[in-house]
Amino acid sequence: MNNWIGVLIRNFYGIGLGWLIAASNLGIGFLMVHYFQSTLTQQLIAFWIMAPVIYAAFYWFNMNRYPIYYTIGLILTTIYALTGALLSSLAPIPSDI
């Protein structure tokens, strides 16, 4: 699996893994706000603590096992997901929530 097909397959897996991590963090935020009555600000703080730690753990695991080019899909998905989260974090929180 060291040819281009192996790299492609591992990067497809990395893209899926990146989205799974982002969706899990958003799901935890949903539970915090709707079931545990946390404020949106508390959820935002928890997200920005959890997301980098979880992504860093997956990077560390992948980089210790595989070459960097097997992690390109995860890196691109992380950049895309965290950019979207950053843009929505900078938006003002509506006062009617």
N, C-alpha and C positions, 0 to 999 in steps of 0.2 A: 504493500500500500504506500510506497514511497514515490509513486509516479503522480502525474497530475490528477488522475481520478481519485486517488486517496486524499490528496490535498483538498480537492473539491468536496468530497464527501465529508471530511472532517470540518470544513468551513460551513457546510450546510448545517451540520450538527451544532456548530458554534453559534450560528445565527438563531437557530431554535432555542438554544440554551440562553442566549442573551435576552430574547423575548420572554422566556419563562421566568428569568430572574426579575425582569422589570414588572411583569404581571403579578408575580408573587408579592413584590413590595407594594404595589398598588392595592392588591387584595388585603394585605395586612392593614394598610391605611384605611380602607373602607371599613374593615371590622373595628378599628380604633374609633372612628368617627361615629358610626351608626349603632354599634352595640355597646361600646364602652364609654360613650359620651365624651370623647376627647374633642378638643377644639381643633379647627383646621390648622391653626398654628402649631399645636403640639404634634399633629400628624405630619406636618411639613418638616419639623425638626427631626422626628423619628425617621422619616424617609431619608433625609440627607445624612443621617448617621448610619442607617442600615445599608443603603444602596452601595456606597463606596466600599464598605467592609465586605459585603457579599461578593461584589464584582472582583475585588482584590483577592479574595480567597479562591475564586474560580480561575483567575489569571495565574496565581501562584501554582495551583494544581496543574493547569495545562502547561505552563512554561517549564515545570520540573519534569514533565513526562514527554512532551513533544517539542519540536522546533517551533519557532515563532510564527512561521507561515501557516501552521495549523490553527492558529488563534486569530487570524485576520477577521473571520466572520464575527467572532465574539467581540473583537475590538470595535468593528464598524457598528454593530448593533448597540454596544454600550454608548458610543458617541451619539448615535441617533436618539436613543432612549433618554439619556441624561440631558441632551440638548432640549428635547421636548419638555422634560420635567423642569429644567431650569427656566425656560420661557414661561411655563404655567406658574412656576413659583414666584416669578417677578410680577405677575399680574395681581392687582389688588383683590383682596378677599371681599366678596360681597357682604354688605352689612345685614342683609335680610336672612342670612343662613344661621 
